[in-house]
Amino acid sequence: MVSAPVLVGVDGSPAGLAAVAVAAREARMRGIGLRVVHAFFWPMMRVPLEPSSMGPPEGGLRNQAERTVEEALRHARETAPDIEAEGAVVTGDTLPVMAEESRGAALAVVGSRGLGAFTGLLLGSTAVHLAAHGHCPVLVVRGAGDPAREGPVIVGVDGSPSGGAATEFAFAAAARRGTALVAVHAWSPWRAEAPAPRDPAAPYASAPGELAANEERLLAEALAGRQERYPDVPVERRVLRGGPREALIEASREAALMVVGARGRGGFTGMLLGSVSQAVLHHADCPVAVVRAGGGED
């Protein structure tokens, strides 16, 4: 494959196959290849990999791993017959394997929970780890996992560098899908940027409506220039007073895709994933793309 492919991780779980279908559709829309990877950790455990002398020749852990990839490739080609797809069984633990594989990918796609997840977990460790440590945008397939799910692309906007990369990614995603973009900016007086200094004799720190106007302006500035580059993408702006986590999770019910930055302007230094992106990853009703600053659309 000449261009960086869409990467998808599989483990034989239904969530993994749902991720394959979404990844295949992403590859087709982008006009690039698909790489299916299964992390094979059993060699590290020093257990027998080949078929037992007492069992069928198609048995054994190595054959099982190869069948997992073959099944995923069949599913990908059923979803998008015209894409170029390749598969690989890579020795190693899932988390470092997928993080390393993401270095050469345009987009990494994973299911929300694989075979190794504990019952009751809303999100598996692979999805969390890759969203935090991936070297490209990461798409976590939540909800029903329908690759052709309809609805707008929704992006959370907060004015941060990571949010800017997410906005660029979201515009490109909406353009590929031929759908609308909904830009959501949620704010509260406790999280709003401080207004310019006013007359000390004024009775209030800000004039009536000034905070809301500042937040409207923040959203307009975040979208500036991108609407000109994507003139065919209808854009709806939503400036909501309230918590961003609640606003985005509610908006996800109508979305084909939710896009968030890895860390917003309120995140603590050193955090790889902010509280908003973590909340959306765990509770959104649609696939969620997490984009890091400098890791937007290619």
C-alpha positions, 0 to 999 in steps of 0.5 A: 500500500502506497498511502497510509492505510486505515488500521483496524484491530481484531480479536475474534469478538463481535465488537471487532467485526463491527469495527472491521465494517466501519474501517472498511467503509472509512478506507473506501471513502478515503480511497486508501487501503485497509490493514487488519491486525491481530495481536498474537500474545501466546508466543510470549507465554511459551505455550504450544502453538501448533495443533495437538497430535491428538487433535485436527490439523486445523487446530492450534493457537496459531491457526486460530489467530490466522482464521481470526484475520481471514474472517475479518478480511472476508467481512471487510470485503463484503462491506467494501468489495473494491478496497485493497485489504491486507491482514497480519498476525503480529506477535505481542500484547495488544496495547503496544502492538496497536500503538506501534501499528498506528504510527503508519496509519491514517486512522486506527479503528477499534471496537469498544470492547473485545474478548478480553474485557471484563463483564460490565465494562463500558469500554475496553482497555485497548480502546482507552489505551489507543485513544491516549497513546495512538499516533493517528486519529483513533475511531472507537466503534460504539453504539450498534456499530452500523458502518452506514449509520446516518446522521450528522457529524458532530464535533465538540469545540472548545478553542483548544489546539486539540479541538482545532485538529478535531474540527478539521477532521470533522469537516473532512469526515462530513464532506466524505459522507455528504452530510451536515456538520454540527459544531457544539460548544458548551460553556458555563460561567465557571468555565468561560474565558474571562472577558476584557477588564471593564471599568472598576466602578461597573456593578458587575464583572461583565455586562449582561450577555457578554459571556454568552457573546464571547462563547459565540465568538469562540465558536465562530473563530474555531470554524473560520476558514474551514467553512470556506474550504468545505463549502458543500458541508452544511454547518449548524452551530450550537452554543449551549450553556451547560456541561460539555460532557452532557451536551455531547453525549446527548448530541451523540444520539442523533449522530453518525460520528462524534469527533472530540479532541484528546484534551481540551483547554481545561485539561491538566498538564500531562493528561493524555485524555481529557475528562470530556473525551473520556466521558464521550468514549464511555457513554456516546451512542455512536462511533467516536473519533479522538484527534490529538493536536497535530494529528488531524486530517491528512 
